[in-house]
Amino acid sequence: SGSNILIGIRMLAQLDMLDDILLPRDGLIIKGKYENSQIDLGSNLNYQFYQTSAKIYKTFHLNTYGISGYYHRGTKDTPTYMTTIFEGSQAFAGAKEFELHGSSITFFKIDYRYKHDRDIYFHLMINWLMNAQSEIGDLTAEDIWGFGTGITLISPLGPLEFIWSIGPKNIYTNTRKQNHFHFSAGYKF
């Protein structure tokens, strides 16, 4: 039928010390995930998947600085939905949704946010993809950069965010740059 039965162990850990989930000014968030699926337990697939991410923010007057890191590694047969990053340019400036994927990925991000007005924020972001390896392991990527800038407006309906970013067309096969426009409205759940 094409559906997979996954049986195994999943462990999740999170430390959230952010002062605001929407537009954090200060704090730290660390997330970790480990998943192990075993055929011996009745699963259709044998795989192990590790994922960790961390973000730290510090604000001085109207200037907020953020540094974040992301890493995941999955063994052969890890489902593609686990090795794909869904957030697109919100996770990595210049990437479209579902464009960043691989059996292993490591990247870092530096954010700068300026509070122009009570409800208006300007952003700058720089990403560095340290390395990635495709799901089948035949393609690798190293040292790829992405850049972005944008504005967030706080409205009664929640935040409106406009981001323009530039990054690789495909991290594995075409590092020629593409422009990407991202718009989001409302709260993130």
ChimeraX attribute file (.defattr): number of C-alpha atoms within 10 A of each C-alpha:
attribute: neighborCount
match mode: 1-to-1
recipient: residues
	/A:1	3
	/A:2	4
	/A:3	6
	/A:4	10
	/A:5	12
	/A:6	18
	/A:7	18
	/A:8	18
	/A:9	11
	/A:10	12
	/A:11	10
	/A:12	11
	/A:13	11
	/A:14	13
	/A:15	11
	/A:16	14
	/A:17	14
	/A:18	17
	/A:19	13
	/A:20	10
	/A:21	12
	/A:22	11
	/A:23	14
	/A:24	18
	/A:25	22
	/A:26	17
	/A:27	16
	/A:28	19
	/A:29	16
	/A:30	17
	/A:31	15
	/A:32	16
	/A:33	15
	/A:34	17
	/A:35	17
	/A:36	19
	/A:37	22
	/A:38	16
	/A:39	14
	/A:40	11
	/A:41	11
	/A:42	13
	/A:43	15
	/A:44	16
	/A:45	20
	/A:46	19
	/A:47	19
	/A:48	19
	/A:49	22
	/A:50	18
	/A:51	19
	/A:52	18
	/A:53	18
	/A:54	18
	/A:55	19
	/A:56	20
	/A:57	21
	/A:58	16
	/A:59	16
	/A:60	9
	/A:61	9
	/A:62	12
	/A:63	15
	/A:64	19
	/A:65	20
	/A:66	20
	/A:67	18
	/A:68	19
	/A:69	19
	/A:70	18
	/A:71	18
	/A:72	23
	/A:73	22
	/A:74	23
	/A:75	16
	/A:76	15
	/A:77	16
	/A:78	20
	/A:79	17
	/A:80	13
	/A:81	10
	/A:82	17
	/A:83	23
	/A:84	20
	/A:85	20
	/A:86	17
	/A:87	14
	/A:88	18
	/A:89	27
	/A:90	16
	/A:91	20
	/A:92	28
	/A:93	28
	/A:94	29
	/A:95	29
	/A:96	25
	/A:97	16
	/A:98	14
	/A:99	19
	/A:100	23
	/A:101	21
	/A:102	27
	/A:103	23
	/A:104	22
	/A:105	25
	/A:106	19
	/A:107	22
	/A:108	20
	/A:109	21
	/A:110	18
	/A:111	18
	/A:112	18
	/A:113	22
	/A:114	17
	/A:115	16
	/A:116	12
	/A:117	10
	/A:118	8
	/A:119	11
	/A:120	15
	/A:121	19
	/A:122	19
	/A:123	19
	/A:124	19
	/A:125	22
	/A:126	20
	/A:127	24
	/A:128	19
	/A:129	21
	/A:130	15
	/A:131	17
	/A:132	26
	/A:133	20
	/A:134	18
	/A:135	22
	/A:136	11
	/A:137	12
	/A:138	8
	/A:139	13
	/A:140	16
	/A:141	18
	/A:142	16
	/A:143	11
	/A:144	17
	/A:145	22
	/A:146	21
	/A:147	21
	/A:148	23
	/A:149	18
	/A:150	18
	/A:151	19
	/A:152	21
	/A:153	17
	/A:154	15
	/A:155	12
	/A:156	8
	/A:157	9
	/A:158	14
	/A:159	19
	/A:160	17
	/A:161	18
	/A:162	17
	/A:163	22
	/A:164	18
	/A:165	25
	/A:166	22
	/A:167	24
	/A:168	21
	/A:169	18
	/A:170	16
	/A:171	26
	/A:172	19
	/A:173	11
	/A:174	10
	/A:175	14
	/A:176	11
	/A:177	16
	/A:178	16
	/A:179	16
	/A:180	18
	/A:181	15
	/A:182	17
	/A:183	12
	/A:184	13
	/A:185	15
	/A:186	13
	/A:187	11
	/A:188	9
	/A:189	3
